[in-house]
Amino acid sequence: MFGMVENRLRAGPLAATVGAALLALSVFQPWYALWLTPAGADSARQALNSVALQFGNAAFQDQANSLGDGFSALTGHPLATLSAEQTLHYIHIILLILAAGAFVSALLLLVDASQASRASGDRIALLGLTATVCVLFRMVARPVAQEEMLSLSLAWGVWLALASSLAIVAGGLISRGEGGASHSEAEHAKTWDSLSGWMPEA
């Protein structure tokens, strides 16, 4: 029975530990994809053609026209990807600090699950909740791009960050709940042991 409780006690810290590690990893993965808009392709083609007409000969103008047609082919395809480390100069540091704090706290509980408590679970969940808010904020308030020329869309790295942050929250809540449950069961077991040896006096 107590072995089953011990196994359940490790589930929360394990989820939080893995979540914290993935959160730190996600900071260096693609969060945003950079796209060339149709308006941007038209502007680039017109600028290139203008330069070719002003300074180039007929051969150069033909090459400029061919290159301009290539701009249209680029629309609908990501030009590049940007990580949180490249674009979010402050939030990515905050996320790394939160991930480190959650990782250490959860790892300590994982090593000694009997030390799980309401306070330790709350601390881990709070770190995960703060990270979740930071990630959601940057999913909505994306880095500024020239919307007429370029646009940004969410890439898989930001979804990994969100999922790992929620895993930290879940791990903290599980540790919190199971910590209280294990304490209660331990108290009941202690009471039962004391009563099992008691015999009424004759």
C-alpha positions in Angstrom: 0.0 0.0 0.0 2.7 2.5 1.0 4.7 1.5 -2.1 1.8 2.6 -4.2 1.6 5.9 -2.4 5.3 6.4 -2.9 4.9 5.8 -6.6 2.1 8.3 -6.8 4.1 10.8 -4.9 6.8 10.7 -7.6 4.4 11.4 -10.5 4.0 15.1 -9.7 7.7 15.9 -9.3 8.6 13.8 -12.3 6.1 15.7 -14.5 7.4 19.1 -13.2 11.0 18.0 -13.7 10.5 17.0 -17.3 8.4 20.1 -18.0 11.1 22.4 -16.6 13.7 20.8 -18.7 11.6 21.1 -21.9 10.7 24.7 -21.0 14.4 25.6 -20.9 15.0 23.7 -24.2 12.0 25.5 -25.9 13.6 28.9 -25.4 16.2 28.0 -28.1 13.7 26.5 -30.5 11.7 28.3 -33.2 8.9 30.4 -31.6 8.0 32.4 -34.7 8.0 31.9 -38.5 8.7 34.9 -40.7 6.6 35.2 -43.8 6.7 37.5 -46.9 3.3 38.9 -47.5 1.8 39.4 -51.0 2.1 43.2 -50.5 5.7 42.7 -49.5 6.4 40.7 -52.6 4.8 43.3 -54.9 6.8 46.1 -53.2 10.1 44.2 -53.5 9.4 43.5 -57.2 8.5 47.1 -58.0 11.6 48.4 -56.2 13.8 46.0 -58.1 12.2 46.8 -61.5 12.6 50.6 -60.7 16.3 50.1 -60.0 16.7 48.0 -63.2 15.0 50.6 -65.4 17.0 53.4 -64.0 20.5 51.9 -63.9 20.4 48.7 -65.8 20.6 47.6 -69.5 18.1 45.3 -71.2 19.8 42.1 -70.0 19.8 43.3 -66.4 16.1 44.3 -66.7 15.2 40.8 -67.9 17.1 39.3 -64.9 15.3 41.7 -62.6 11.9 40.7 -64.0 12.8 37.0 -63.5 13.9 37.7 -60.0 10.8 39.8 -59.3 8.6 36.8 -60.3 10.5 34.7 -57.8 9.4 37.1 -55.0 5.8 36.0 -55.6 6.8 32.4 -55.3 8.1 33.1 -51.8 4.7 34.1 -50.5 3.1 31.3 -48.5 6.5 29.9 -47.5 8.4 30.8 -44.3 11.5 32.8 -44.9 13.1 32.1 -41.5 12.3 31.1 -38.0 13.1 33.0 -34.8 13.7 31.6 -31.4 12.7 33.2 -28.1 16.4 33.7 -27.3 16.8 35.7 -30.6 13.7 37.9 -30.3 12.7 38.1 -26.6 15.7 39.7 -24.9 14.2 39.7 -21.4 11.4 37.2 -21.3 13.7 34.3 -22.4 15.9 35.0 -19.4 12.9 35.0 -17.1 11.7 31.7 -18.6 15.2 30.2 -18.0 15.2 31.3 -14.4 11.7 29.9 -13.8 12.6 26.7 -15.5 15.7 26.3 -13.3 13.8 27.0 -10.1 11.1 24.5 -11.0 13.6 21.9 -12.0 15.6 22.1 -8.8 12.5 22.2 -6.6 10.9 19.3 -8.4 14.1 17.3 -8.5 14.5 17.6 -4.7 11.0 16.2 -4.3 11.7 13.5 -6.8 14.8 12.3 -4.9 12.9 12.3 -1.6 9.2 12.0 -2.3 8.4 11.7 1.4 9.2 15.4 1.7 6.4 16.4 -0.6 4.2 19.1 1.0 1.5 21.6 0.2 4.1 24.5 0.3 6.5 22.8 -2.0 3.8 21.9 -4.5 2.4 25.4 -4.4 5.9 26.8 -5.1 6.4 24.6 -8.2 2.9 25.4 -9.5 3.4 29.1 -9.0 6.7 29.0 -11.1 4.8 27.1 -13.8 1.9 29.5 -13.8 4.3 32.5 -14.1 6.0 30.8 -17.1 2.6 30.1 -18.6 1.5 33.7 -18.4 4.8 34.8 -20.0 4.4 32.4 -22.9 0.8 33.3 -23.5 1.6 37.0 -23.4 4.2 36.5 -26.2 1.8 34.3 -28.2 -0.6 37.3 -28.3 1.9 40.2 -28.2 4.3 39.0 -30.9 7.5 40.9 -31.7 6.7 43.8 -34.0 7.1 43.2 -37.7 6.4 45.4 -40.7 2.9 44.0 -41.4 2.8 45.4 -44.9 6.0 43.6 -45.9 6.4 40.7 -43.4 4.2 38.8 -41.0 4.9 36.5 -38.0 3.2 33.3 -37.2 3.6 30.9 -34.2 6.1 28.1 -34.7 6.3 24.8 -32.8 8.7 26.0 -30.2 6.2 28.3 -28.5 3.7 25.5 -28.3 6.4 23.3 -26.6 7.0 26.2 -24.1 3.3 26.4 -23.4 2.8 22.6 -22.9 5.9 22.3 -20.7 4.8 25.3 -18.6 1.4 23.7 -18.0 3.2 20.4 -17.2 5.1 22.3 -14.4 1.8 23.6 -13.1 0.2 20.2 -13.2 3.2 18.6 -11.5 3.1 21.1 -8.7 -0.6 20.6 -8.1 -0.2 16.8 -8.1 2.7 17.1 -5.6 0.6 19.4 -3.5 -2.4 17.2 -3.4 -0.6 13.9 -3.0 1.7 15.4 -0.4 -1.4 16.1 1.8 -2.8 12.7 1.1 0.4 10.9 2.0 0.6 12.9 5.3 -3.0 11.9 6.1 -2.4 8.3 5.3 0.8 8.2 7.4 -1.1 9.7 10.3 -3.8 7.1 10.0 -1.2 4.3 9.8 0.5 5.6 12.9 -2.8 5.7 14.7 -3.7 2.2 13.6 -0.4 0.8 14.7 -0.8 2.3 18.1 -4.3 0.9 18.5 -3.4 -2.6 17.1 -1.2 -3.3 20.1 -3.7 -2.1 22.6 -5.7 -4.6 24.6 -8.4 -3.7 27.1 -7.5 -4.3 30.7 -9.2 -7.2 32.4 
